[in-house]
Amino acid sequence: MPSVKLKDASVFFCREGQTILSAALEQGIGLEYSCRTGRCKTCAANLLQGSTKRLEEDLERNGPAVNSPILTCLDTPTTDISLDIEARSELTGVVPRLLPCRITELKKLSDNIQTVLLKLPPKQPFMYLPGQYVDVIAPNGIRRSYSIANPPDNSQQLLLHIQRVPAGEMSDFWFNQAEEGDLLRLEGPFGSFFLREQTESGGSLICLATGTGMAPIKSILEYLQESEKAKPFKRIALYWGLRNLNDVYWHPDFPTLENFTYTPVFSREASAKQTLGYIQDVALRDFSSLTQTMVYAAGSERMTESARRQFLDAGLNPAQFISDAFVCSAKNR
């Protein structure tokens, strides 16, 4: 089997026809990734040595070439390869698993949003990081990705925020067929959207969410509230992008987070007391300096791409922008 060597000297092996990302996850090697469909480009890596092939396109890419990017979620090695990326130590041992689960609560929050509480088997501890997501598999075999909206605890319960998608098969299941007590399957956890360790104090944390992109942000902020991880931040700011006031399905409240601010931003309709516009624009107006600033953005692909471009143009270090783009058909969240 071809070997894959990373910049930090980590090595793993890839079977024929297996993507680099799939092999890494299977062997407990944490790589950066999000959508697993090639659209978000979070998993992009420079091929330094060897050659790879895109499974669906049969297109071969050769190295060494510092500017020869591949996508680990789509490419498989055809020889031993070296990549210009490092493993995320936080993801070591976080291996996706296929597990049964039971719906214990369905709660409608608005016409288009409901929460689902899933109970996992008590004797199979489920390890995940705040911000990650799972794939839920309906009885008819349809699979969709949903961010986990609660931080890890000992309850073996996962909270999901479900958005109705017009004519969506999974939406029809959640809103018209699912009942409390139903048995489902889930696979996960997935994704590299999680809180990075802060080694310096005095920085700021900016959280950007659109729609149900609030779910992974909620998980991260609740984790910060329940732990000591918020101490390095002198300021924590949450911006939630919605179309109008009717889209607000939850009210962020983190009383023990010091220097926490919450700004809902409406793109289509807002009163004189509300903020009209786009969250990345509003956040950049509020933060004149991005020194020691971490930005976490979750939600629409358009927002995450625009926010990344604007924050990097404003001087933010690319390593300090962490995103989770909700890609249609891959993440019906």
C-alpha positions in Angstrom: 0.0 0.0 0.0 1.3 3.5 -0.8 2.5 5.5 2.2 1.5 9.1 3.0 4.1 11.2 4.9 3.2 14.5 6.4 5.4 17.5 7.2 5.5 16.6 10.9 6.8 13.1 10.0 3.5 11.4 10.6 3.0 8.4 8.3 0.0 6.3 7.3 -1.0 4.0 4.5 -3.7 4.1 1.9 -5.5 1.2 0.3 -6.1 1.1 -3.5 -9.2 3.2 -4.3 -9.2 4.9 -0.8 -9.0 8.6 -0.5 -6.1 10.1 1.6 -8.6 11.6 4.0 -10.5 8.4 4.5 -7.2 6.5 5.2 -6.1 9.2 7.7 -9.4 9.1 9.6 -9.4 5.3 9.7 -5.9 5.3 11.3 -6.6 8.1 13.7 -4.6 10.8 11.9 -6.2 14.2 12.2 -6.2 16.2 9.0 -7.9 19.5 8.2 -11.2 19.0 6.3 -14.9 19.9 6.3 -17.3 19.0 3.5 -15.7 15.8 2.2 -17.0 16.7 -1.3 -14.1 18.8 -2.6 -16.1 22.1 -2.7 -14.9 23.8 0.5 -11.1 23.2 -0.2 -10.4 23.0 3.5 -8.5 19.7 2.9 -6.2 21.2 0.2 -2.6 20.1 0.5 0.6 20.7 -1.5 2.0 17.5 -3.1 5.7 17.5 -2.4 6.7 14.1 -3.7 5.1 11.2 -5.5 1.8 11.1 -7.5 -1.9 11.0 -6.8 -5.0 10.3 -8.8 -8.5 11.9 -8.4 -10.8 8.9 -8.0 -13.8 10.3 -9.9 -11.8 12.0 -12.7 -8.9 9.5 -13.3 -6.7 12.6 -13.4 -3.1 12.0 -12.2 -1.1 14.7 -10.3 2.6 14.4 -9.9 5.2 15.9 -7.5 7.5 17.2 -6.3 6.0 20.7 -6.8 5.3 23.1 -4.0 2.5 24.6 -5.9 0.8 21.4 -6.9 -2.3 21.2 -4.7 -4.4 18.2 -4.2 -7.6 17.5 -2.2 -7.2 14.8 0.3 -11.0 14.1 0.3 -11.0 13.2 -3.4 -7.4 12.0 -4.2 -5.7 8.7 -3.7 -1.9 8.0 -3.9 -0.6 6.0 -6.8 2.9 6.0 -5.3 4.4 6.8 -1.9 3.7 10.5 -1.4 4.7 13.5 0.8 2.4 16.3 1.7 3.1 19.8 3.0 0.6 19.6 5.9 0.7 18.5 9.5 -1.6 16.3 11.5 -3.9 18.1 14.1 -2.9 16.6 17.4 -6.3 17.5 18.8 -7.9 14.9 16.5 -5.6 12.1 17.4 -7.8 9.2 18.4 -11.0 10.8 17.3 -12.0 8.1 14.9 -15.4 8.1 13.1 -17.6 5.2 14.0 -21.0 3.8 12.9 -23.4 3.6 15.8 -27.1 3.1 16.4 -29.0 5.9 18.1 -32.6 6.7 19.2 -34.6 9.9 18.8 -35.5 10.9 22.4 -36.9 14.4 21.6 -38.3 16.4 18.6 -38.9 20.0 19.3 -40.2 22.5 16.8 -38.6 26.0 17.2 -40.0 27.7 14.1 -41.8 26.8 10.9 -38.5 25.8 9.4 -36.3 24.8 12.3 -36.5 22.0 14.8 -34.1 20.4 17.3 -33.5 16.6 17.5 -32.0 14.9 20.5 -30.3 11.6 19.8 -29.4 9.1 22.5 -26.3 6.8 21.9 -25.7 3.4 23.4 -24.6 3.8 27.0 -21.7 1.4 26.8 -20.1 2.9 23.7 -18.6 6.3 24.7 -18.7 8.7 21.8 -15.7 11.0 21.7 -16.0 14.3 19.7 -14.7 17.9 19.8 -17.1 20.9 20.1 -17.8 22.1 16.6 -17.7 18.7 14.8 -20.5 17.0 12.9 -22.1 13.6 12.3 -23.8 11.9 9.4 -27.3 10.7 10.3 -28.7 7.8 8.3 -32.5 7.6 8.0 -34.4 4.3 7.8 -34.7 4.7 4.0 -30.9 5.0 3.7 -30.6 8.7 3.1 -27.6 10.2 4.7 -27.1 13.9 5.7 -24.6 15.8 7.8 -25.5 17.8 10.9 -23.4 19.7 13.3 -23.6 18.8 17.0 -25.1 21.7 18.9 -24.0 20.6 22.4 -20.5 20.1 23.8 -19.3 16.7 24.9 -20.5 15.4 28.3 -21.3 12.1 29.9 -25.0 12.0 28.8 -24.4 10.2 25.5 -26.8 12.6 23.9 -26.3 14.7 20.7 -28.4 17.8 20.0 -29.0 18.7 16.3 -30.5 21.8 14.7 -32.5 20.7 11.7 -33.5 23.2 8.9 -36.3 22.4 6.6 -35.2 22.2 3.0 -38.0 22.6 0.3 -38.5 19.3 -1.4 -35.7 17.7 0.6 -36.0 14.0 1.2 -34.3 14.2 4.6 -36.4 17.2 5.5 -39.6 15.2 4.8 -38.3 12.5 7.1 -37.5 14.9 10.0 -40.7 17.1 9.7 -43.3 14.6 8.6 -42.2 11.1 9.5 -39.8 11.0 12.4 -41.1 10.2 15.9 -39.6 10.0 19.3 -38.4 6.5 19.9 -37.4 5.9 16.3 -34.1 4.0 15.8 -31.5 5.5 13.4 -27.9 5.1 12.6 -25.2 7.8 12.7 -21.5 8.0 11.7 -18.9 10.3 13.0 -17.6 12.5 14.3 -16.3 14.4 11.3 -14.6 17.7 10.5 -11.7 19.9 11.8 -13.9 22.7 12.9 -13.2 22.9 16.6 -11.7 25.3 19.1 -7.9 25.6 18.8 -5.8 25.8 22.0 -4.8 29.4 22.9 -1.2 29.7 24.0 -1.3 33.5 24.5 -3.8 35.6 26.5 -5.3 38.9 25.6 -6.7 38.0 22.2 -10.2 38.2 20.7 -12.5 35.4 19.5 -15.0 36.3 16.7 -17.7 33.8 15.9 -19.7 34.1 12.7 -22.8 32.0 12.0 -25.5 32.0 9.4 -28.7 30.0 9.8 -28.1 26.7 11.5 -24.4 27.4 11.4 -25.2 28.5 14.9 -25.2 24.8 16.0 -21.4 24.2 16.0 -20.8 27.8 17.3 -23.2 27.1 20.2 -21.3 23.9 21.0 -18.0 25.8 21.1 -19.4 28.7 23.2 -21.1 26.4 25.7 -17.8 24.5 26.0 -16.0 27.7 26.7 -18.6 28.7 29.3 -18.2 25.3 31.1 -14.4 25.2 31.0 -11.4 27.4 31.6 -10.7 27.8 27.9 -12.3 31.3 27.7 -9.7 32.9 30.0 -7.2 33.8 27.3 -9.8 35.9 25.4 -10.3 39.5 26.4 -13.3 39.7 24.1 -15.7 37.1 22.6 -18.1 38.4 19.9 -20.8 36.4 18.3 -22.5 37.5 15.0 -25.5 35.6 13.7 -26.6 36.3 10.1 -30.3 35.8 9.4 -32.7 37.1 6.8 -35.2 38.7 9.2 -36.4 38.6 12.8 -38.7 35.6 12.0 -35.6 33.5 11.4 -34.3 33.8 15.0 -35.0 30.4 16.5 -32.7 30.6 19.5 -31.5 33.3 21.8 -27.8 33.1 22.7 -27.2 33.6 26.4 -23.8 33.0 28.0 -23.9 34.8 31.4 -20.6 33.5 32.7 -18.6 34.4 29.6 -16.8 37.7 30.4 -16.8 40.4 27.7 -19.2 38.5 25.6 -21.3 40.3 23.0 -24.0 39.1 20.6 -25.0 40.9 17.5 -27.8 39.5 15.2 -27.4 40.8 11.7 -30.3 40.7 9.2 -29.7 40.6 5.5 -33.2 41.4 4.1 -35.3 43.1 6.7 -34.4 45.0 9.8 -35.9 47.7 12.1 -34.2 50.9 13.1 -33.0 49.1 16.3 -31.6 46.1 14.3 -28.4 45.7 12.3 -28.9 45.4 8.5 -26.1 43.9 6.4 -23.7 40.9 6.4 -22.0 39.6 9.4 -18.5 39.7 8.1 -18.9 43.4 7.2 -20.3 44.2 10.7 -17.6 42.2 12.5 -14.8 43.9 10.6 -16.2 47.3 11.4 -16.3 46.4 15.1 -12.7 45.1 15.2 -10.2 47.7 14.0 -7.3 45.4 14.9 -7.0 41.7 14.2 -3.9 41.1 16.2 -4.2 37.9 18.3 -7.7 37.3 16.9 -9.3 34.0 16.1 -12.2 33.8 13.7 -14.6 30.8 13.6 -17.2 30.9 10.7 -19.9 28.3 10.2 -22.8 28.4 7.8 -23.4 29.1 4.1 -20.6 28.5 1.7 -21.0 32.0 0.3 -20.5 33.5 3.8 -17.5 31.5 4.8 -15.7 32.2 1.5 -16.5 35.9 1.6 -15.5 36.2 5.3 -12.2 34.4 4.7 -11.3 36.7 1.8 -12.3 39.9 3.7 -10.6 39.0 7.0 -7.4 37.9 5.2 -7.4 41.1 3.2 -7.7 43.0 6.5 -4.5 41.3 7.8 -5.7 38.2 9.6 -3.3 35.3 9.5 -4.9 32.4 7.4 -4.2 30.0 10.3 -6.4 32.1 12.5 -9.5 31.7 10.3 -11.3 28.4 10.9 -14.4 27.6 8.9 -17.1 25.0 8.3 -19.0 25.6 5.0 -22.4 24.0 4.8 -22.4 22.6 1.3 -25.7 21.7 -0.3 -26.5 17.9 -0.6 -23.4 17.1 1.6 -24.6 19.0 4.7 -28.3 19.4 5.0 -27.9 21.3 8.2 
